[in-house]
Amino acid sequence: MTTVKCLVWDLDDTLWDGVVLEGDRPPPFAPAVRALQTLDRRGVLHAVAGRGDRAASTAHLAALGLDTWFSRVEIGWGSKSDAVRRIADALGMPLDAVAFVDNDPAERSEVASALPQVRCYRADQVGGLALLAEFRTGPVTEEARGRRDLYRVERRRGDAEREFPGTRGDFLASLDLVMTVRRAGEADLERARELTVRTHQLNTTGVTFDLSELRRLCRSPRHEVLVAALRDRFGSYGTIGLTVSELTGADAVLLLLLTSCRVLSRGAGGVLLEHLVARALAAGRRPVAHFVTTPVNQAMLVTLRFAGFEVLEQDGDRMVLAVDPARPRPARSGHVRVVLAQDGQEGAGR
């Protein structure tokens, strides 16, 4: 079951008892506040898909001190399903990672019909949402507790991009993006496990690892587990990437590569993959990659092909791809600088 990454709230008669546009100024339901707090600590984002006047509703959220809890706010008179879809797109999340809560059965039905991937809940279920399996993410990392702030910084990046006078390429160059790649250590394992559970679109195989498996792989001389962090002039994106490779014979076999959906627009997956290719070739090994098709990870296959991987074997949804070491690789210059944390060397990313 896919973990819920964002809970989208209706407001009137769901978050509070009353209708703001009719002059009500109700306090929030206590179970709703507890759900906001508990899920936020687990790294679940909150958003609003409300019906009514945006200015009045957001003013009431601010008066209650709840406005900073929501990463996106969609309030108006259009369909709730359109609002939920815009929220998912803005947050870079697949629809099956989004849930929706509303007191109105007609609104829930409309969302469920238009967006069957989105899980819908009644307002009277709010108090028990934190107990459901889809909202339980396992051990909570520091990054999970700070995820809301990461997305607030991302909103500032989005505002800056919309106001930027040049091209998108010029804007990316202005960010001063730096990716730090390092071998995973014990302190990274919880976040690495969290990434395998939460990341679906940019995951080469859909594989998930528990802590014991990651710990074993980190200790294995035949395997290499790397994590990647990203930052720019606005701040940190946190740990956004994980790779697991097996060093076998003359090959460096990429068993898993994933990057957070939050950095899809930054080309981070391609940058990390090109770093792995260069790393393997420098060690005299052929870069090989496993890929398993899932309903949402086609972007990762495109990333592999752009990095020079060609299909060697295919059996249904499973592929083995490789880069020909004899094929010349064009020099690449780009907007992301890669730093190797373990030895301080740097390289250019795409």
C-alpha positions in Angstrom: 0.0 0.0 0.0 1.3 3.4 -1.0 2.0 5.7 2.0 0.0 8.9 2.1 2.3 11.9 1.6 -0.4 14.7 1.6 -3.7 14.9 3.3 -6.1 17.4 1.6 -8.6 19.0 3.8 -12.0 20.6 3.2 -12.6 23.4 5.7 -16.2 24.2 6.6 -17.8 21.5 8.7 -14.6 19.4 8.4 -11.7 21.3 10.0 -14.2 23.4 12.0 -17.9 23.5 12.8 -19.4 26.2 10.7 -19.3 28.1 7.4 -17.0 31.1 7.3 -18.7 32.8 4.4 -21.9 32.9 6.4 -20.1 34.9 9.1 -19.2 32.0 11.4 -15.8 32.2 13.1 -15.6 28.7 14.7 -12.7 27.1 16.5 -11.2 24.0 14.9 -12.3 20.6 16.0 -9.9 19.2 18.6 -9.4 15.8 16.7 -8.6 17.7 13.6 -5.8 19.7 15.3 -4.4 16.5 16.8 -4.4 14.9 13.3 -2.6 18.0 11.8 0.1 17.8 14.5 0.6 14.0 14.5 0.7 13.6 10.8 2.9 16.7 10.3 5.5 15.1 12.7 5.5 12.0 10.5 6.3 14.1 7.4 2.8 14.0 6.0 2.0 17.3 4.3 -1.4 19.1 4.6 -3.2 21.1 2.0 -6.7 22.7 1.6 -9.3 22.1 -1.1 -12.1 24.3 0.1 -15.3 25.8 -1.3 -15.9 29.5 -0.6 -14.1 32.8 -0.6 -10.4 32.4 -0.4 -9.6 35.7 1.4 -12.2 35.0 4.1 -11.1 31.4 4.6 -7.4 32.1 4.7 -8.0 35.0 7.1 -9.8 32.6 9.5 -7.0 30.0 9.2 -4.5 32.7 10.1 -6.6 33.9 13.0 -6.6 30.4 14.3 -2.8 30.1 13.9 -3.3 27.2 11.4 -2.3 28.8 8.1 1.4 27.7 8.4 0.3 24.1 8.6 -0.8 23.9 5.0 1.6 23.6 2.1 -1.0 24.4 -0.6 -4.3 26.2 -0.4 -7.0 25.8 -3.1 -10.2 27.6 -2.3 -12.8 28.6 -4.8 -16.0 27.4 -6.6 -14.6 24.8 -9.0 -14.7 21.1 -8.5 -12.8 19.6 -5.6 -11.2 17.0 -7.8 -9.6 19.8 -9.9 -8.3 21.4 -6.7 -6.8 18.1 -5.5 -5.2 17.5 -8.9 -3.6 21.0 -8.8 -2.3 20.3 -5.3 -0.7 17.0 -6.3 0.9 18.6 -9.4 2.2 21.6 -7.4 3.7 19.3 -4.7 5.1 16.9 -7.3 3.2 13.9 -5.9 1.4 11.0 -7.6 -2.3 10.9 -6.9 -2.0 7.6 -5.1 0.1 9.4 -2.4 -2.8 11.9 -1.8 -5.7 11.5 0.5 -8.8 13.8 0.9 -11.1 14.4 3.8 -14.5 16.1 3.5 -17.8 16.1 5.5 -19.9 16.2 2.3 -20.6 12.7 0.7 -21.2 14.4 -2.6 -17.8 16.1 -2.6 -16.1 12.8 -1.6 -18.0 11.0 -4.4 -16.9 13.6 -7.0 -13.3 13.3 -6.0 -13.4 9.5 -5.9 -15.0 9.3 -9.3 -12.7 11.7 -11.0 -9.5 10.6 -9.2 -9.9 7.0 -8.2 -6.3 6.8 -7.0 -7.0 9.3 -4.2 -8.2 7.8 -0.9 -11.2 9.7 0.5 -12.3 9.9 4.2 -15.3 11.2 6.1 -14.7 14.2 8.4 -15.8 12.0 11.4 -12.8 9.7 10.6 -10.2 12.4 11.2 -9.5 11.4 14.8 -8.5 7.9 13.7 -6.5 8.6 10.5 -3.1 8.5 12.3 -3.9 4.9 13.3 -4.4 3.7 9.7 -1.6 1.8 7.9 -1.4 4.2 5.0 -0.6 7.1 7.4 2.0 5.2 9.4 5.4 5.8 7.9 7.5 3.9 10.4 10.3 5.5 12.5 10.2 9.3 12.1 13.4 11.0 10.8 14.5 14.6 11.3 13.8 15.3 7.7 10.3 14.0 8.0 9.7 16.4 11.0 11.0 19.2 8.9 9.3 18.3 5.6 6.7 21.1 5.8 9.5 23.7 6.0 11.2 22.1 3.0 8.0 22.6 1.0 7.6 26.2 2.2 11.1 26.9 1.0 10.1 25.2 -2.3 7.2 27.6 -2.6 9.6 30.5 -2.4 11.7 28.9 -5.1 8.5 28.6 -7.2 7.6 32.3 -6.7 11.2 33.3 -7.6 11.0 31.3 -10.8 7.7 32.8 -11.8 9.2 36.3 -11.3 12.5 35.5 -13.0 12.9 37.5 -16.3 15.1 35.0 -18.1 14.7 31.5 -19.4 14.1 28.5 -17.3 17.7 27.4 -17.9 18.9 30.7 -16.8 16.9 30.4 -13.6 18.3 26.9 -12.8 21.8 28.3 -13.4 21.0 31.1 -10.9 20.2 28.6 -8.1 23.8 27.6 -7.6 22.7 23.9 -7.1 25.1 21.6 -5.4 24.6 17.9 -4.9 26.7 16.2 -2.2 27.2 12.4 -2.7 28.5 10.2 0.1 28.6 6.6 1.3 25.6 6.0 3.5 26.4 5.6 7.2 24.3 4.5 10.2 22.8 8.0 10.6 21.5 7.9 7.0 19.7 4.5 7.2 16.4 5.7 8.5 16.1 8.4 5.8 17.3 5.9 3.2 14.6 3.5 4.2 12.0 6.3 4.2 13.0 7.2 0.6 12.5 3.6 -0.6 9.0 3.6 1.0 7.9 7.1 -0.2 9.5 7.4 -3.6 7.6 5.8 -6.6 7.9 8.0 -9.7 11.7 8.2 -9.7 12.5 4.7 -8.6 14.2 2.4 -11.1 12.9 -0.9 -9.6 10.2 -0.1 -7.0 12.3 -2.1 -4.5 12.0 -1.2 -0.8 14.6 -2.0 1.8 14.1 -2.3 5.6 16.8 -1.1 8.0 18.4 -4.5 8.4 18.8 -4.9 4.7 20.3 -1.5 4.2 22.7 -2.1 7.1 23.8 -5.4 5.6 24.3 -3.8 2.2 26.3 -0.9 3.7 28.7 -3.5 5.4 29.0 -5.7 2.3 32.3 -5.3 0.4 30.5 -6.2 -2.8 27.9 -3.4 -2.5 28.0 0.3 -2.4 25.1 2.4 -0.9 25.3 6.1 -1.6 23.0 8.9 -0.5 22.7 12.3 -2.2 21.7 15.7 -0.7 20.9 18.9 -2.7 21.1 22.5 -1.8 20.8 25.9 -3.5 20.8 29.6 -2.7 17.4 29.2 -1.0 18.5 26.4 1.3 18.6 22.6 1.6 16.4 20.2 -0.2 17.5 17.5 2.3 18.6 14.0 1.4 17.0 13.4 -2.0 18.6 10.4 -3.5 19.7 6.8 -2.8 21.6 4.3 -4.9 22.5 0.7 -4.3 25.1 -0.9 -6.6 26.7 -4.4 -6.7 30.3 -4.6 -7.7 30.5 -7.9 -9.6 33.3 -8.9 -11.9 33.9 -6.1 -14.4 30.5 -4.6 -13.9 29.0 -2.0 -11.5 25.4 -3.1 -11.3 22.9 -0.5 -10.3 20.3 -2.4 -8.3 18.3 0.7 -7.2 18.4 4.4 -7.9 15.7 6.7 -6.7 15.4 10.5 -6.2 12.7 12.4 -4.4 9.8 13.7 -6.5 10.5 17.2 -5.0 13.6 17.5 -7.2 12.1 16.2 -10.5 12.3 19.7 -12.1 15.9 20.1 -11.1 17.1 17.1 -13.1 18.6 15.6 -10.0 18.0 12.0 -11.1 20.0 12.5 -14.3 22.8 14.2 -12.4 23.1 11.4 -9.9 23.0 8.8 -12.6 25.7 10.5 -14.6 27.8 10.6 -11.5 27.4 6.9 -11.1 28.3 6.2 -14.7 31.5 8.3 -14.4 32.3 6.6 -11.1 32.0 3.1 -12.6 34.0 4.0 -15.7 36.7 5.6 -13.7 37.0 2.3 -11.7 37.3 0.3 -15.0 33.8 -1.2 -14.7 30.9 -1.3 -17.1 27.8 0.5 -15.8 24.9 -1.8 -15.7 21.4 -1.1 -14.4 18.3 -3.0 -13.5 14.9 -1.5 -14.2 11.4 -2.8 -13.4 8.4 -1.0 -15.0 5.8 0.2 -12.6 2.7 2.3 -13.4 4.4 5.6 -12.5 8.2 5.3 -13.0 8.6 5.8 -16.8 10.5 9.0 -16.2 13.3 7.0 -14.6 13.6 4.8 -17.7 13.9 7.9 -19.9 16.6 9.1 -17.5 18.5 5.9 -17.9 18.3 6.1 -21.7 19.5 9.7 -21.8 22.4 8.7 -19.7 23.5 6.2 -22.4 22.0 2.9 -21.1 20.9 0.5 -23.8 18.7 -2.5 -23.2 20.6 -5.8 -23.0 17.8 -8.1 -21.8 14.0 -7.7 -21.3 11.6 -10.1 -19.7 8.2 -8.6 -19.4 8.4 -5.6 -17.1 12.0 -6.3 -16.2 15.1 -4.9 -18.1 18.8 -5.1 -17.8 20.6 -2.1 -19.4 24.2 -1.1 -19.8 26.5 1.6 -21.0 29.1 0.7 -23.6 32.5 1.8 -22.1 33.9 2.1 -25.6 31.4 4.6 -26.7 32.6 8.2 -26.4 30.7 10.2 -23.8 30.1 13.9 -24.6 31.5 16.4 -22.2 28.6 17.7 -20.1 28.3 21.1 -18.5 25.3 22.0 -16.5 23.6 23.7 -13.6 24.4 21.2 -10.8 27.8 20.8 -9.2 28.5 17.4 -7.6 30.6 17.2 -4.5 32.0 14.0 -3.2 31.7 14.4 0.6 34.1 11.5 1.3 37.1 13.0 -0.4 36.2 16.6 -1.3 36.5 16.1 -5.1 34.0 17.8 -7.3 32.6 17.2 -10.7 30.0 18.7 -13.1 26.5 17.5 -13.4 23.9 17.8 -16.1 
